[in-house]
Amino acid sequence: MENILTKLRIHDNSDYRSSISYLMKVQAEHYYKEGCDFFKMGQYTESLALCDMALAIKPDYTDAWDGSGVALVEFGQDVEAA
């Protein structure tokens, strides 16, 4: 993983916005990957919660939307997943 401290060296406002955007993306990916791990262990509640956390940070994160849908299907909530 790229050294986050390197990304935090801020020189102007565009660097600041870019760094914040990068950190939000990294955090969303982290939550999504943890959600996948919980899903593999059959812990669907935790998986769904982590995918939702990823989506709260990055609403256009399609993998997290897919993960939420799959977790909901495992709960038998096909209607909400659609």
C-alpha positions as semicolon CSV with decimal commas, in nm:
position;residue;x (nm);y (nm);z (nm)
1;M;0,000;0,000;0,000
2;E;0,123;0,345;-0,083
3;N;0,261;0,538;0,210
4;I;-0,030;0,753;0,328
5;L;0,206;1,004;0,489
6;T;0,343;1,082;0,145
7;K;-0,007;1,168;0,024
8;L;-0,062;1,400;0,321
9;R;0,213;1,643;0,227
10;I;-0,003;1,939;0,137
11;H;0,121;2,233;-0,068
12;D;-0,200;2,405;-0,178
13;N;-0,578;2,360;-0,168
14;S;-0,586;2,124;-0,465
15;D;-0,333;1,898;-0,290
16;Y;-0,550;1,910;0,023
17;R;-0,865;1,811;-0,168
18;S;-0,676;1,538;-0,350
19;S;-0,537;1,400;-0,022
20;I;-0,878;1,397;0,145
21;S;-1,032;1,227;-0,157
22;Y;-0,756;0,967;-0,157
23;L;-0,795;0,895;0,215
24;M;-1,173;0,860;0,180
25;K;-1,124;0,613;-0,105
26;V;-0,873;0,411;0,099
27;Q;-1,106;0,405;0,402
28;A;-1,405;0,298;0,191
29;E;-1,200;0,018;0,033
30;H;-1,086;-0,094;0,378
31;Y;-1,444;-0,118;0,506
32;Y;-1,552;-0,304;0,192
33;K;-1,268;-0,558;0,217
34;E;-1,345;-0,617;0,585
35;G;-1,709;-0,665;0,487
36;C;-1,603;-0,930;0,235
37;D;-1,404;-1,110;0,503
38;F;-1,705;-1,115;0,738
39;F;-1,927;-1,238;0,453
40;K;-1,692;-1,530;0,390
41;M;-1,724;-1,622;0,758
42;G;-2,104;-1,616;0,733
43;Q;-2,135;-1,302;0,947
44;Y;-2,379;-1,119;0,722
45;T;-2,486;-0,851;0,969
46;E;-2,128;-0,733;1,009
47;S;-2,068;-0,760;0,636
48;L;-2,369;-0,544;0,559
49;A;-2,272;-0,285;0,822
50;L;-1,921;-0,252;0,679
51;C;-2,047;-0,220;0,321
52;D;-2,287;0,049;0,441
53;M;-1,997;0,230;0,608
54;A;-1,805;0,219;0,280
55;L;-2,107;0,362;0,099
56;A;-2,146;0,640;0,354
57;I;-1,796;0,753;0,260
58;K;-1,809;0,681;-0,113
59;P;-2,171;0,655;-0,237
60;D;-2,064;0,562;-0,592
61;Y;-1,862;0,259;-0,479
62;T;-2,026;-0,012;-0,690
63;D;-1,847;-0,304;-0,524
64;A;-1,987;-0,196;-0,186
65;W;-2,338;-0,172;-0,335
66;D;-2,295;-0,526;-0,470
67;G;-2,167;-0,646;-0,131
68;S;-2,466;-0,493;0,046
69;G;-2,703;-0,659;-0,200
70;V;-2,545;-1,001;-0,159
71;A;-2,553;-0,972;0,221
72;L;-2,921;-0,872;0,208
73;V;-2,998;-1,170;-0,017
74;E;-2,838;-1,398;0,243
75;F;-3,083;-1,250;0,494
76;G;-3,365;-1,334;0,254
77;Q;-3,443;-0,969;0,185
78;D;-3,438;-0,991;-0,193
79;V;-3,681;-0,701;-0,232
80;E;-3,461;-0,452;-0,046
81;A;-3,148;-0,575;-0,226
82;A;-3,306;-0,502;-0,565
